[in-house]
């Protein structure tokens, strides 16, 4: 089964482009608002792409269409050479099943879903989607995202819950990855580790990534091959990282005949990264942390150690200061 799966992926990804769109347009039926307008793209395999634009620019709409979650009525779309929305009687159904296996879409709504905030161990969630089948990828992702498999989903932070989502979403090998603001809750070190992992996947397995985000700490031309700029549903810029030049003395972005010139900016990103790396070094592994936590005193009783005399007189004083009769 595994060999057939990879054979099918190879068959599709022999195409030069991971994504091709022509005059792709979309209008919301609820209010007739234009979500996308005549977007034409050709995105090859093996590239990491940033999708940039203000809120409401159409980034999420585009990603959901590419993921097959939103049906288009105008324009053309091809994923790995075939139309995911083409349903004809002579079409091979295997294309649909294969596409669902190797396209991964991760959005922000997962971490806020009440169903993933229940008292359930992280290891059980990961096992439920094939953690044992992809054990090497599972272990690597758990380590780089700094996850404790014994966490309960009910008692972890939003950032930790986001890390679990990423492990679950990235566990099965994918060829096309669509990310919509999924690093918003991550600290700079985990984000850096994740970006390094994604870049390596893209290069070594000839994958394709489209990443919509408003957070650019840690991004550079070493990671990103291409930048797409959406504005009010229109693709207004599509540039390669090779067309970007940095100037140490500039104060504003300048359009050049051979690309774009942008000023170097002062950033606290290296400092924050260094501090968090030091924090984790001091903390040690997750097992070390558990041992330290178990040695902490959680005793809520006084046992005569913190005040002497009449305990009721002590309690009465604090009740009086709080206005409690």
Buried (B, 14 or more C-beta within 10 A) or exposed (E): EEEEBEEBBEBBBEBEBBBBBEEBBBBEEEEEEBBBBBBEBEBBBBBBBBBBBEEBBBBBBBBBBBBBEBEBEEBEBBBBBBBBBEEEEEEEEEBBEBBEBBBBBBBBEBBEEEEBBEEBBBBEBBBEBBBEEBEEBBEBBBEBBBBBBEBBBEEBEEBBBBBBBBBBBBBBBBBBBBBBBBBBBBBBBBBBBBBEBBBEBBEEBBBBBBBBBEEEBBBEBEBBBBBBBBBBBBBEEBEEBEBBBEEEEBEEEEEEEEBBBBEEEEEEBEEBBEEBEEEBEEEEEBEEEEEEEEEEEEEEEEEEEEEEEEEEEBEEEEEEEEEEE
